[in-house]
Amino acid sequence: MTARLLSINVGTPVQAGWADDLGWTSIDKHQMDGPVKVHALGIEGDEVADKKHHGGIYQAVYAFAREDIDVWTERLGQEIRDGQFGENLTTTGLDVNEALIGEQWRIGTTIFQVADVRIPCNVFKNWMGQTGYDDTAWVKRFTIEGRPGPYLSVVQPGEITVGDAIEVVRKPDHDITVTTMFRAFTTERELLSRLLGAQDDLPPKARAAAQKYAARQAD
């Protein structure tokens, strides 16, 4: 099956008492068909609420696979719409968690690069509860699943439209996947030094954390 873009989802900050200390969140996304412009810092019409912990060039766009949403649909026993997990791009036909850090995708006239991983937080947990899903130990359950979806940077700004094919146009020469990086920062810290195999493709904070861990292990 050809990989393609199933949904484009954007949101702007709204006040929410359940949105942790910040009190604002953009996790509630609405769908757009396109064409939608994509800039260096994200999709037009989308805005990050918590700019201290999210956003920037290495977390410009968040992608999640419909196939992984379907897994959670089965686990939770309820239908889950595209965009429910706060993703900007809902994909199909591509295992986004087995994508390599630094891998590049062409969608429409835009080129994205797999850059970082989403670490689940209490806002995500509370959002699931607020929208009628079982959020019991949600952060732990989502983490154990180990399929977080990648954050993407924008290598070439352009336009995207629902239904666009997703073409992998660059495969780095290493084996560090989205899942590997996620596990390194959550459940298997011993994997941190292994991330240095992809250090040229790591965002600065991840590279620094991996280097620090490797240095401690060498002492």
Secondary structure by P-SEA (a helix, b strand, c coil): ccccccbbbbbcbbbbcccccccccccbbbbbccccccccccccccccccccccccccccbbbbbaaaaaaaaaaaccccccccccccbbbcccccccccccbbbbcccbbbcccbbbbbcaaaaaaaaaacccccaaaaaaaaacccbbbbbbcbbbbbcccbbbbbcccccccccaaaaaaaaccccccccccccccccccaaaaaaaaaaaaaaac
